[in-house]
Amino acid sequence: MSYFNELQTLPVEILQDFRSTGESMALKEDLKQYIRELDRAVEIRTAENEHNINRAAQLLRQTFPNLTLTTAKTRIYDAINYFHLNSSVKAEAWCNYYADRLEDLSKLAIAKNNLTEARRNMERAKDFRMEASTIAINPEEIKPHTFLVSPEVKPELLGLKEFNLSTLWKDTQTFINHLPIDSRDKNTALRDAAGALNIVEDIDYENVDDE
């Protein structure tokens, strides 16, 4: 029986415990080593984002020098084929694997008409799917950025041209005065522009030239 087939026969609790503690009386040493190698292969594909098989295998051999290149490639392929490596988080890949195993066990229980065991496994699989979904969302990536700009910073440091507010306001008035709109709309546009430019001086909006 291949290592991965043996892995599939393990109770999820035993696999979880070994990955958490690094110790297990229930596992053979060669299977423990396979799990360590597979765990590292998942990490290379996710956390280190190495998708080239040869380079990934070489990285795996750096951690486990006793592996041949062929065996190291096999471990990488095992990780790709049996884990959900479209994610960028190793923990998410393992959670999805646990969920897959529990769903398979649920199907076996249904075939044996053990609906209680089937439901229990499906509920646990759902919990792992939800945990994987939670892990996949990095709150730091969706948190809005807060930009702080000191009032001492000059516009040119931000790639902006420095302008004279008084000149800009006069240019704005001239532009609005020459728009082909009636006096009321011109007055509204002037008020909006004054507000946007933070103009606080008294302005006689009614003396607007319609020409």
C-alpha positions as CSV (number, residue, x, y, z in Angstrom):
1,M,0.0,0.0,0.0
2,S,1.3,3.4,-0.9
3,Y,2.0,6.0,1.7
4,F,-0.9,8.2,0.5
5,N,-3.3,5.3,0.6
6,E,-2.2,4.6,4.1
7,L,-2.7,8.3,4.9
8,Q,-6.3,8.0,3.6
9,T,-7.0,5.2,6.1
10,L,-6.0,7.3,9.1
11,P,-8.6,8.7,11.4
12,V,-8.6,12.5,11.0
13,E,-8.0,12.9,14.8
14,I,-4.7,10.9,14.6
15,L,-3.5,13.0,11.6
16,Q,-4.4,16.3,13.3
17,D,-2.7,15.3,16.5
18,F,0.5,14.3,14.8
19,R,0.6,17.5,12.8
20,S,0.0,19.5,15.9
21,T,2.5,17.7,18.3
22,G,4.9,16.0,16.0
23,E,4.4,12.8,18.0
24,S,2.2,9.8,17.6
25,M,2.2,6.2,19.0
26,A,-0.3,5.2,16.3
27,L,1.9,5.9,13.3
28,K,4.8,4.0,11.8
29,E,8.0,6.0,11.5
30,D,8.1,5.9,7.7
31,L,4.5,7.2,7.5
32,K,5.4,10.0,10.0
33,Q,8.3,10.9,7.7
34,Y,6.0,10.9,4.7
35,I,3.5,13.2,6.4
36,R,6.4,15.6,7.3
37,E,7.6,15.6,3.7
38,L,4.1,16.1,2.4
39,D,3.5,18.9,4.9
40,R,6.7,20.7,3.6
41,A,5.6,20.1,0.0
42,V,2.3,21.9,0.7
43,E,4.2,24.7,2.4
44,I,6.5,25.1,-0.7
45,R,3.5,25.3,-3.0
46,T,1.5,27.7,-0.8
47,A,3.5,29.8,1.6
48,E,6.5,30.0,-0.7
49,N,4.4,30.1,-3.9
50,E,6.9,27.9,-5.8
51,H,5.0,26.4,-8.8
52,N,7.9,25.0,-10.8
53,I,8.1,21.3,-10.0
54,N,11.9,21.0,-10.3
55,R,12.6,24.0,-8.1
56,A,9.9,22.9,-5.6
57,A,11.5,19.4,-5.5
58,Q,14.9,20.9,-4.9
59,L,13.6,23.0,-2.0
60,L,12.0,19.9,-0.6
61,R,15.4,18.1,-0.8
62,Q,17.0,21.0,1.1
63,T,14.8,20.1,4.0
64,F,15.0,16.4,3.5
65,P,18.4,15.6,1.9
66,N,17.9,11.8,1.9
67,L,15.1,12.2,-0.8
68,T,16.0,11.5,-4.4
69,L,14.9,14.1,-6.9
70,T,12.4,11.6,-8.3
71,T,10.9,11.0,-4.8
72,A,10.8,14.7,-4.0
73,K,8.9,15.3,-7.3
74,T,6.4,12.6,-6.3
75,R,5.8,14.4,-2.9
76,I,5.2,17.6,-4.8
77,Y,2.7,15.9,-7.1
78,D,1.0,14.2,-4.2
79,A,0.5,17.7,-2.6
80,I,-0.9,19.1,-5.9
81,N,-3.2,16.1,-6.6
82,Y,-4.6,15.5,-3.2
83,F,-4.7,19.0,-1.6
84,H,-6.6,22.1,-2.6
85,L,-3.5,24.1,-3.6
86,N,-5.4,26.8,-5.3
87,S,-5.2,28.5,-1.9
88,S,-2.2,30.3,-0.6
89,V,-2.5,29.1,2.9
90,K,-1.2,25.7,4.1
91,A,-3.7,25.4,6.9
92,E,-6.5,25.9,4.5
93,A,-5.2,23.1,2.3
94,W,-5.1,20.7,5.3
95,C,-8.6,21.7,6.4
96,N,-10.0,21.0,3.0
97,Y,-8.2,17.6,3.0
98,Y,-9.8,16.7,6.4
99,A,-13.2,17.7,5.0
100,D,-12.7,15.5,2.0
101,R,-11.8,12.5,4.2
102,L,-14.8,13.1,6.4
103,E,-17.2,13.4,3.5
104,D,-15.8,10.1,2.1
105,L,-16.4,8.5,5.5
106,S,-19.9,9.9,5.5
107,K,-20.6,8.2,2.2
108,L,-19.4,4.9,3.5
109,A,-21.6,5.3,6.6
110,I,-24.6,5.9,4.4
111,A,-23.8,2.8,2.3
112,K,-23.9,0.8,5.6
113,N,-27.2,2.6,6.6
114,N,-25.4,4.2,9.6
115,L,-27.1,7.6,9.3
116,T,-26.0,8.8,12.7
117,E,-22.3,8.3,11.8
118,A,-22.9,9.8,8.4
119,R,-24.4,12.9,9.8
120,R,-21.7,13.3,12.4
121,N,-19.0,13.1,9.7
122,M,-20.8,15.5,7.4
123,E,-21.2,18.0,10.3
124,R,-17.5,17.8,11.0
125,A,-16.6,18.1,7.3
126,K,-18.8,21.3,7.2
127,D,-16.8,22.7,10.2
128,F,-13.5,22.1,8.4
129,R,-14.9,23.7,5.2
130,M,-16.0,26.8,7.2
131,E,-12.6,26.9,8.9
132,A,-10.8,26.8,5.6
133,S,-13.0,29.6,4.3
134,T,-12.2,31.7,7.3
135,I,-8.5,31.0,6.9
136,A,-8.6,31.9,3.3
137,I,-9.7,35.5,4.0
138,N,-6.8,37.6,5.3
139,P,-8.3,40.5,7.2
140,E,-5.1,42.5,6.5
141,E,-5.7,42.3,2.7
142,I,-9.3,43.6,2.9
143,K,-8.7,46.3,5.6
144,P,-9.0,49.8,4.1
145,H,-5.7,51.7,3.9
146,T,-5.4,54.8,6.1
147,F,-3.5,57.5,4.4
148,L,-2.1,60.3,6.7
149,V,-0.9,63.4,5.0
150,S,0.7,66.1,7.1
151,P,-0.4,69.7,6.4
152,E,3.3,70.5,6.2
153,V,3.6,68.4,3.0
154,K,3.9,70.5,-0.1
155,P,1.8,69.6,-3.1
156,E,4.8,68.9,-5.3
157,L,5.9,66.1,-3.0
158,L,2.7,64.3,-3.9
159,G,3.2,64.8,-7.6
160,L,0.8,67.8,-7.6
161,K,1.4,71.3,-9.0
162,E,1.3,74.1,-6.4
163,F,-1.4,76.6,-7.2
164,N,-2.5,80.0,-6.0
165,L,-6.0,79.8,-4.5
166,S,-6.9,83.3,-5.4
167,T,-5.9,82.9,-9.0
168,L,-7.7,79.5,-9.2
169,W,-10.9,81.1,-7.8
170,K,-10.8,83.9,-10.4
171,D,-10.2,81.4,-13.2
172,T,-13.1,79.4,-11.9
173,Q,-15.4,82.4,-11.9
174,T,-14.4,83.3,-15.4
175,F,-15.0,79.8,-16.6
176,I,-18.4,79.6,-15.0
177,N,-19.4,83.0,-16.3
178,H,-18.8,81.9,-19.8
179,L,-20.8,78.7,-19.6
180,P,-24.0,78.7,-21.8
181,I,-26.4,78.4,-18.8
182,D,-28.7,80.8,-17.0
183,S,-27.9,83.0,-14.0
184,R,-29.4,80.6,-11.5
185,D,-27.3,77.7,-12.6
186,K,-24.2,79.9,-12.7
187,N,-24.9,81.0,-9.2
188,T,-25.3,77.3,-8.1
189,A,-22.1,76.4,-9.8
190,L,-20.2,79.3,-8.2
191,R,-21.5,78.3,-4.7
192,D,-20.4,74.7,-5.3
193,A,-17.0,75.8,-6.5
194,A,-16.6,78.2,-3.6
195,G,-17.4,75.4,-1.2
196,A,-14.9,73.0,-2.9
197,L,-12.2,75.6,-2.7
198,N,-13.1,76.5,0.8
199,I,-13.7,80.2,-0.2
200,V,-15.0,82.0,2.9
201,E,-15.1,85.6,1.6
202,D,-18.4,87.2,0.8
203,I,-19.4,86.7,-2.9
204,D,-22.1,88.6,-4.7
205,Y,-23.5,85.6,-6.6
206,E,-26.3,87.6,-8.1
207,N,-24.0,89.8,-10.2
208,V,-23.2,87.1,-12.6
209,D,-22.8,88.0,-16.2
210,D,-25.0,85.8,-18.5
211,E,-23.1,86.9,-21.5
